[in-house]
Amino acid sequence: FLQLCAEDNFRVADCTTPAQYFHLLRRQAKLEDRRPLIVFTPKSLLRNPRATSAFDELAAGTFRPVLADEAVADRRDRVTRLVLCTGKVYYDLLEARRADERDDVAVVRVEQLYPFPDEEYEAQLKRYPNANDVVWCQEEPMNQGAWYQIRHRLQAGLAPRHELRYAGREHAASTAAGYFKLHVAEQKALIEQALNGNSQKKNPAKKTGTEKA
């Protein structure tokens, strides 16, 4: 779907909370300029006890293209790494950060992938003055998922002090490993990459051998 996105022809979202999903559908119904809405909704979030919303969040508010990390709102100066993600991998990152007792990592959700929310994204970058490492984390292989389609947008908003990195699976012809144990091992590795700095530095302006599909 993201490869087909151009000239504001679609809206693509990947919500992580019931409130976001509700307000997204509500916004779509009220828009005068209606365009096809594509929503990614993994079934695992239906069983995730953390993927919930209070009634007040449903009764008030609007859809937010980018969700800030409120858990580190009172210690933003201590954050040295900003991890960006979309979809259910957010909850894996959250759990791993809690288990490691990390307070130097902020996890920000990009809930709308197209049109890309440039202003909201850049506002998040400014919230963390000491976060020089900016990481895009995804579960999908590098040649799938959102990375190839939005990395130029991510790069465009960065200051000279920032380094954009990728944390996720390598290139693959298939969408999944096919073996549960291998899937779990790969998932653990990409979360480790995102939180602990073993990510790959990616410059969209340069092509290397690892960038070949």
PyMOL commands that set and color helices and strands:
alter all, ss='L'
color gray80, all
select helices_A, chain A and resi 2-4+18-30+43-47+55-59+70-78+89-100+118-127+147-156+180-196+209-211
alter helices_A, ss='H'
color red, helices_A
select strands_A, chain A and resi 11-13+37-39+66-67+81-85+105-110+112-114+133-141+163-169+200-201
alter strands_A, ss='S'
color yellow, strands_A
deselect
rebuild
show_as cartoon
